[in-house]
Amino acid sequence: MHPGVHVWPHTGPTNCRIRAHLGPKVPQGPRIRVGNETRTWKEGKFIIFDDSFEHEVWHDGIDFRLVLIVDFWHPEIPEHERRSLSPI
């Protein structure tokens, strides 16, 4: 993500997944809001959230931000239901 970018409020398409962001390159400036909480990434650390909640991202820094996004099945979805759903 380049400086100056704002990803407007949005929600993910399903509540069947949990999303994890790992920040391999995180300068000062980017932040994420999920629901009513706003956080910043830390290099080498995960931010894990349910992206069916409204979220948005800002980057007010001066260098690009790099985040690896990984999706996991929501832990409350039983295995038999997972088999009947499309892959995430």
ChimeraX attribute file (.defattr): number of C-alpha atoms within 10 A of each C-alpha:
attribute: neighborCount
match mode: 1-to-1
recipient: residues
	/A:1	16
	/A:2	15
	/A:3	16
	/A:4	14
	/A:5	14
	/A:6	16
	/A:7	12
	/A:8	11
	/A:9	13
	/A:10	14
	/A:11	15
	/A:12	15
	/A:13	11
	/A:14	12
	/A:15	14
	/A:16	21
	/A:17	22
	/A:18	18
	/A:19	18
	/A:20	19
	/A:21	18
	/A:22	19
	/A:23	20
	/A:24	16
	/A:25	15
	/A:26	22
	/A:27	20
	/A:28	15
	/A:29	17
	/A:30	24
	/A:31	17
	/A:32	18
	/A:33	16
	/A:34	19
	/A:35	15
	/A:36	8
	/A:37	8
	/A:38	12
	/A:39	12
	/A:40	17
	/A:41	22
	/A:42	15
	/A:43	15
	/A:44	12
	/A:45	13
	/A:46	17
	/A:47	15
	/A:48	15
	/A:49	16
	/A:50	21
	/A:51	21
	/A:52	18
	/A:53	17
	/A:54	15
	/A:55	21
	/A:56	16
	/A:57	20
	/A:58	19
	/A:59	21
	/A:60	16
	/A:61	17
	/A:62	13
	/A:63	17
	/A:64	17
	/A:65	20
	/A:66	16
	/A:67	17
	/A:68	11
	/A:69	13
	/A:70	12
	/A:71	16
	/A:72	13
	/A:73	16
	/A:74	14
	/A:75	10
	/A:76	8
	/A:77	12
	/A:78	10
	/A:79	10
	/A:80	8
	/A:81	9
	/A:82	14
	/A:83	9
	/A:84	8
	/A:85	9
	/A:86	6
	/A:87	9
	/A:88	11
